[in-house]
Amino acid sequence: MAMVLQRESVSDDYLEYMLLQFPTNVTGWICHTLVTSSLLKAVGVGSFSGTTAAASAAAIRWVSKDGIGAIGRLFIGGRYGNLFDDDPKQWRMYADFIGSAGSIFELSTQLYPAYFLPLASLGNLAKAVARGLKDPSFRVIQNHFAIAGNLGEVAAKEEVWEVAAQLLGLAIGILVLDTPGFVTSYSTLALTWLSIRLLHLWLRYQSLTTLRFNTINLKRARMLVNSHILHSTVPGYIECNRKENILSWQRFMKPHITFGVSLEEMLGGERSSYMAKALLKLYAREKYILAMNQNQQRDIEVFVSFKVGATSLSVLRSIWQTYWLCEHLRASGDAFHQLEQSLLALEQRFENFLKQLEGAGWDVHHIKLKVPRELLIEEVGSTEFSINH
């Protein structure tokens, strides 16, 4: 689990700040735990039992579900922190779906009060995972807004919007709860929550579709390359963002591309020295090696291995070659010859592709296509190679 960032990606004062920030947050949560008992007692917990122990017990249950929920944020931040820069719109939407699922667990505690702790803990865990997805995604979106480097100003303005929305939402919520007969009818409460939550999700989706990123991630790269292969032109970033499917998973998109495979896996498990040398020779001028497989359903699966020194541009070139192969693939043709033809087309047309991207307003200098850092191929000679783990 990555608790700190790579040194070259942060300022010199990052580590010192975080070492002091951590105990600061610890003491804050200790105070939160102690205060929770007083708050619960003040609203009547323990008053009917004639003992203050009930308030302490309730406080322990309350902060326990908070602690279990915090595990979700710890897991997301440590394991999946590198996802959010590529597709913040998708992860921000997924955060709301997961948060909605967490609310269902919390809503069911009224039906099953004896299972308060497990249900509330599951709800808090889901909502913590949602927050772990939401916060980093929204920071990327905020950075997108701050075109003049004024991230602090953008964040401050967003805080005003958020607080205003919070106050209005709380006021409406209190009015709804104060409606005669509303609190006593669980079905009315659940139906009202479901209606408002569906409206919330729809509004979230609509707001995310208005974002216009001019950076190229994997999803937008597929759209741009496909357009260039088929029509010899690329859409502008406004049109491309409007057509982008926020909810689509990369693994279900066709053609299926697997990045960062070993050369042995690419060759189907056969340790063929001849085939490996042939591929290395064919891709001598590229920083990647691409091979394809076509199953009985005529679905094409592409495997890409990267060499030491590969960049985001190498990933983009492999995507262009993939789509060219899919468009010109002949089932009866020699696979190796078709790879040669695709590389020839790549050499002839890729520069035009980049020029069209720049002309359409895309930022070709900050391509958000990550190179997997495992199983990189390190060429030793013209026909020899080793795997750099």
Residue pairs with C-beta under 8 A, 6 or more apart in sequence:
1 74
1 78
1 79
2 78
2 81
3 78
4 14
4 15
4 18
5 14
32 63
33 59
33 63
36 59
36 62
36 63
37 55
37 56
37 58
37 59
38 55
40 46
40 55
40 58
40 59
40 62
41 47
41 52
41 55
45 54
45 55
45 58
46 52
46 53
46 54
46 55
46 58
61 116
61 117
61 120
62 120
64 117
64 121
65 117
65 120
65 121
65 123
65 124
66 124
68 121
68 124
68 125
69 121
69 123
69 124
69 125
69 127
69 128
70 128
71 125
71 128
72 125
72 126
72 127
72 128
72 129
72 132
73 128
73 129
73 131
73 132
75 129
75 132
76 129
76 132
76 133
77 132
77 136
81 136
82 370
83 91
84 91
84 133
84 136
84 137
84 139
84 140
85 140
85 368
86 217
86 218
86 368
86 369
86 370
87 217
87 218
87 219
88 136
88 137
88 138
88 140
88 141
88 144
89 137
89 141
89 208
89 211
89 213
89 244
89 246
90 219
90 246
90 247
90 248
91 133
91 134
91 136
91 137
92 133
92 134
92 137
92 138
92 141
92 204
92 208
93 204
93 205
93 208
93 246
93 247
94 133
95 130
95 131
95 133
95 134
95 137
96 130
96 134
96 200
96 201
96 204
97 201
98 126
98 127
98 129
98 130
98 133
99 126
99 127
99 130
99 131
99 134
100 197
100 201
101 126
102 122
102 123
102 124
102 125
102 126
102 127
102 129
102 130
103 123
103 127
103 193
103 197
104 123
105 119
105 120
105 122
105 123
105 126
106 119
106 120
106 123
106 124
107 189
107 190
107 193
108 119
109 115
109 116
109 119
109 120
109 123
110 186
110 189
111 186
112 119
141 211
142 151
142 154
142 155
142 158
143 151
144 211
144 213
145 154
146 153
146 154
176 182
176 192
177 183
181 188
182 188
182 189
182 192
183 189
205 246
208 246
209 241
209 242
209 246
211 241
212 237
212 238
212 241
213 220
213 237
213 241
214 237
214 361
214 362
214 363
215 362
215 363
215 366
215 367
215 368
216 224
216 316
216 357
216 362
216 363
216 364
216 367
216 368
216 369
217 368
217 369
218 250
218 315
218 319
218 368
218 369
219 244
219 245
219 248
219 250
219 253
220 240
220 241
220 244
221 315
221 316
221 319
221 367
221 369
222 253
222 319
222 323
223 235
223 240
223 243
223 244
224 234
224 235
224 240
224 353
224 357
224 362
225 316
225 319
225 320
225 322
225 323
225 353
226 323
227 233
227 234
227 235
228 234
228 320
228 349
228 353
228 356
229 320
229 323
229 324
229 327
230 327
233 356
234 353
234 356
234 357
234 360
234 362
235 243
235 360
236 360
236 361
237 360
237 361
237 362
238 361
254 299
254 300
255 299
255 300
255 301
255 302
255 322
255 323
255 326
256 299
256 300
256 301
256 302
257 302
257 304
257 318
257 319
257 322
258 301
258 302
258 303
258 304
259 304
259 306
259 315
259 318
259 371
259 372
260 304
260 305
260 306
260 371
260 372
260 374
260 375
261 303
261 304
261 305
261 375
262 305
262 375
262 387
263 276
263 279
263 289
263 305
263 377
263 385
263 387
264 270
264 271
265 303
266 279
266 289
266 291
266 303
266 305
267 275
267 276
267 291
268 293
276 385
277 383
278 336
279 289
279 291
280 289
280 379
280 382
280 383
280 385
281 382
281 383
282 336
282 339
282 340
282 343
283 289
283 290
283 343
284 382
286 307
286 314
286 317
286 343
287 306
287 307
287 309
287 310
287 311
287 314
288 304
288 305
288 306
288 307
288 310
288 314
288 315
288 317
288 318
289 304
289 305
289 306
289 307
289 377
290 302
290 303
290 304
290 305
290 318
290 321
290 322
290 339
291 302
291 303
291 339
292 300
292 301
292 302
292 303
292 322
292 325
292 329
292 335
292 339
293 300
293 301
293 302
293 303
294 300
294 301
294 329
294 331
295 301
298 331
300 325
300 326
300 329
302 322
302 325
304 315
304 318
305 375
305 377
306 314
306 315
306 371
306 372
306 376
306 377
307 376
307 377
307 378
307 379
308 376
308 377
308 378
308 379
308 388
310 371
310 376
311 371
312 367
312 368
312 369
312 370
312 371
313 367
314 371
315 367
315 369
315 370
315 371
316 367
316 369
317 346
317 350
319 369
320 346
320 349
320 350
320 353
321 342
321 343
321 345
321 346
324 342
324 345
324 346
325 338
325 339
325 342
328 338
328 341
328 342
328 345
329 338
330 338
354 364
357 364
358 364
374 389
375 387
375 388
375 389
376 387
376 388
377 385
377 386
377 387
377 388
378 385
378 386
378 387
378 388
379 385
380 386
